[in-house]
Amino acid sequence: MKRHTQHGAALLLAMLTVTLVATFASAALWQQWRGVEIESAERSRTQMQWILNGALDWSRLILQEHARSSAPDVDHLSEPWALPLQEARLSSFLAVDKNNTDDAMDAFLSGQITDQQGLLNVRNLVQDGKPKPAAVKTFTRLFAQLSLPGNQVQTLVDKLIASDAASNSDTKPDAQSQGLVKALAPLKPYRMEQLIWLGLPTSTVQALMPYTTLLPKITKLNLNTASAEVLHAALPSVDMAQAHQMVSSRSSSHFKSVAEGLKAANMGEGALSSVDANDFSVGTNYFAVRGRLRLGESTVQEVSLVKREGTSVKVVWRQREVQTATAMASLQ
């Protein structure tokens, strides 16, 4: 009986040992697999970052070269910067293992430079802490065109004034009273999607996206790059048919001056006299650079706002969005 008991205890001990060994082995394998996945994700992230940095530098070079052209103050849609980059394979430039034949590691890059002064600048609504009447009328026409509630324009103006006042209070005395102003005011937005901070519904912001932008300062509207919808809103007494006619006219020969662009609008003397030519231009300082990189199962989309002054092109801000597998998402 004692011998059978010893045999049973030995069997249980052996089973327990096997279980512990299997558990430790599984844990070690899982740790090794996780380490490989993290290393692979980090390598992909680094590759994506360098490629997108290169794409941004390439875009800045194109804009710098245009600044050295014979007409640096004129920007239109027939220039090289306005041509989109279709998706192209770049995997041959990646530092991947030469023995790796996995097609999933192929990288594809696409991108585009867009003129941000071909859009209506939300920042134009307020000047020196007060509403700018011409810009308010322009946005009112745009809201009507898009079937958006007109009262939201006034909400946008009021909140912009409040957020600017709170932002400027940092440099003013009387910290206690200024602190109260900041506590009650909305945050100052820097990108279009942040307009929800000013009380605009998400649906309104999305509807405005194709026609408006939010730049760091008041800017002029480029008549060479504005869409028919934007021209219809920005130019009083210009209907949609006239706006499309302007777009068609400049496609064969771009406007070389603001006067030439306004003349193409065919507004009539009365309406033309009510337009301030200083609100318009045929050149641009602010551009958006959009890049999309697809590498394996990971996709990165990046938007950068750049400002060109002479031959200098500086990045104002960059925003990146990653759509990827779980390992890559956890790192971001």
HELIX and SHEET records of a PDB file:
HELIX    1   1 LYS A    2  ALA A   67  1                                  66    
HELIX    2   2 PRO A   80  ALA A   82  5                                   3    
HELIX    3   3 SER A   91  PHE A   93  5                                   3    
HELIX    4   4 ASP A  103  MET A  105  5                                   3    
HELIX    5   5 GLN A  116  GLY A  118  5                                   3    
HELIX    6   6 VAL A  122  LEU A  125  5                                   4    
HELIX    7   7 PRO A  133  GLN A  145  1                                  13    
HELIX    8   8 ASN A  151  ASN A  168  1                                  18    
HELIX    9   9 SER A  169  THR A  171  5                                   3    
HELIX   10  10 ALA A  175  LEU A  184  1                                  10    
HELIX   11  11 MET A  192  LEU A  198  5                                   7    
HELIX   12  12 THR A  202  LEU A  208  1                                   7    
HELIX   13  13 ALA A  228  ALA A  234  1                                   7    
HELIX   14  14 MET A  240  SER A  252  1                                  13    
HELIX   15  15 VAL A  258  ALA A  264  1                                   7    
HELIX   16  16 GLU A  269  SER A  273  1                                   5    
HELIX   17  17 ALA A  277  ASP A  279  5                                   3    
HELIX   18  18 THR A  326  LEU A  331  1                                   6    
SHEET    1   A 5 LEU A  85  ARG A  89  0                                        
SHEET    2   A 5 ALA A 107  ASP A 115 -1                                        
SHEET    3   A 5 TYR A 286  LEU A 295 -1                                        
SHEET    4   A 5 SER A 298  GLU A 309 -1                                        
SHEET    5   A 5 SER A 312  GLN A 323 -1                                        
SHEET    1   B 2 LEU A 120  ASN A 121  0                                        
SHEET    2   B 2 THR A 212  THR A 213  1                                        
SHEET    1   C 2 VAL A 126  GLN A 127  0                                        
SHEET    2   C 2 LYS A 130  PRO A 131 -1                                        
SHEET    1   D 2 LEU A 221  ASN A 222  0                                        
SHEET    2   D 2 PHE A 280  SER A 281  1                                        
END                                                                             
